[in-house]
Amino acid sequence: MLVDPLFSEADMHALIERLRLKVRQDIDSLPEEVVLNTSGTDLVEHFVTKYHLEVPQLHEDGIYVEDRGEVKIDVSGDRSATLHPVEAGRTTSRAAASQSLSPSLAIASCFATGRISTG
């Protein structure tokens, strides 16, 4: 099971720019009578409510590892992952195996197996 990094599905800068454009379009498309008959405060409140972004917050003191079991990490699409074959009859420790992974995969592996803890 390959898990995407947190917040990797969208570009925040592009999202904010799209919202900024949408707000301008909405304001420009308001009928003249609405603009003249609605207070500026009410218009601002309307658009703030409509386009408000709820930004997620990470609380480092709440980070924990739920399952410390074995984890399979699909590195087939990661060009920075270097896998070295193990010679016949020789075993490789997890620490040695993680050295052949890219730094981000090695860290993910350590978190997944519980070798790194934030608390």
Residue pairs with C-beta under 8 A, 6 or more apart in sequence:
1 72
1 74
2 73
2 74
7 56
16 53
19 51
19 53
22 51
23 47
23 51
26 47
26 50
27 47
30 43
35 43
60 118
61 119
63 118
63 119
64 118
64 119
65 111
65 112
65 114
65 117
68 113
68 114
70 113
71 109
71 112
71 113
73 101
73 105
73 108
73 109
73 112
75 81
75 83
75 101
75 102
75 105
78 102
78 105
80 102
80 104
80 105
81 100
81 101
81 102
81 105
82 100
82 101
82 102
83 100
83 101
84 100
86 92
94 109
94 113
94 115
98 105
98 106
98 109
98 110
99 106
101 109
107 116
110 116
